[in-house]
Amino acid sequence: MNTKSIITGTIISVISLSAGGQELPVKQSLSEIEWNSKAITEGVVLKSARARLFDSDQAVYVVEIDTTAGRFEFGVAAGDKAVVTSAYAAGEGVLAAINGTFFNMEKGYNVHYVRVNDSVVAVTDENEFGIRATGVFTATGETVDIAGWGPEREDEGFVKAEDSGLMKAEDAIVTGPLLADNGRDMALDSTNFNKNRHPRSLLGITAGGQVLFIAVDGRQSGYADGMSLFELRELARSLGCTEILNLDGGGSTALYVKGEGVNGIVNRPSGKVERPVPSIVFVKELNN
């Protein structure tokens, strides 16, 4: 989308389930999900939900950032080598974070465009365009956006007039697929990556300007099966998202909330331990 979601204050609610969290009643409908809530700080609520959705076991976790209750800053962090999300987040002093974009697992570098503090730290591999590198999340302070992405935009370095907002953004991370833009569902191929169930991570923005970090656990029989990207989009829609952008998932899926869970991780990574990743998306709480 071309317009920005401007955040003037913040309420954050986090949908999470720690390893020892209370199991919730099984439900069949997205609208019937019951959330277990815990207040973290002013404007911050930690929630957890387990449900029977899409005829499968699901465990869902979300960080929802509203615009009414404080001063916050969004951003992207990336390094020279992969480290676990919790260590990244603690080092950055963030309130909440989610793992970032896709990367070369052998060598540990991001395979999509990443910009941090106005500096480009990674570019997109050519074979990623049109497949997974189809969306971008940008952030400058409390201003965030999700928009479409392609090689022409990256080659031009954000210099097109209609991209002026992207050009000015301090932080940016390309990922995907882009699932919805400005309320419109984007076309998804029936590839195994899209249609099979996996742990998933995503970013969403609602029509009211709220920002959501969403993690869905999977590959854990009897606890969580994971979701297809089609199911993930339905989930995000049920939470009010009109802009929906998929992040790296699978064993990388990790949602961090300061002071909660195990080392801040409130979901259950499918590999039993956190996978090192080279980037995260975060929100910081600023002093008034």
Secondary structure, DSSP 8 states (H G I E B T S, - for coil): --S-EE-SS--EEEE---TT-------SSGGG---EEEEEETTEEEEEEEEEETTEEEEEEEEEE-SSSS-EEEEEEEEEEEE-HHHHHHHHT-SEEEE-S-B-TTT--BSS-EEETTEEEE---GGGBTTTB-EEEEEETTEEEEEE--HHHHHTTT-SGGGHHHHH-SEEEEES-EEEETTEE------HHHHS-B-EEEEEEETTS-EEEEEE--SBTTTB--B-HHHHHHHHHHTTEEEEEE---GGG--EEETTSTBTTB-S--TTSS---EEEEEEEEE---
